[in-house]
Amino acid sequence: MAEDLKIIEGKKEEQYQSLVPQIRALIEGESDLTANLANISAALKEQFNFFWVGFYLVKDDELVLGPFQGPVACTRIQKGRGVCGAAWAEGRTLIVPDVEAFPGHIACSSLSKSEIVVPLIQEDQVVGVLDVDSERLSAFDEVDQKYLEAIVQLIKF
């Protein structure tokens, strides 16, 4: 298990290419879901200095806050509400360049300007989402989507 994260500078894709194997090493052999989600959140926050990085898990027909890095967050989100609830309902990654323009956006923090939400899918069911927020508009693109989707594939439930 790796316990030191090597933070690199460079293009976004190069940063992800360095980070993905490090995340794999962090969670490989660890069976505790909470520990793994916490380390993934911390690794993403450390490498990219995102405003907020964390997980919401499906429990009793709503998303419930899980491990995260950043300021306090909304605790529960209904299916279809906000970007997280929409990604859950649609079962696909959503990239929102300007959260203020997203219908029904839930403002856990007024400092968040853009967002990407990646569903965690197990046996064709969404069991949670990875939510990443930025203080900058249009912070996320297809590079983030490609690598964040690869990272969530590493998670074992």
Buried (B, 14 or more C-beta within 10 A) or exposed (E): EBEEBEBEEEEBEEBBEBBBEBBEEBBEEEEEBEEBBBBBBBBBBBBBEBBBBBBBBBEEEBBBBBBBBBEEBBEEBBBEBBBBBBBBBEEBBBBBBEBEEBEEBBEBBEEBBBBBBBBBBEEEEBBBBBBBBBBEEEBBEEEBBEBBBBBBEBBEE
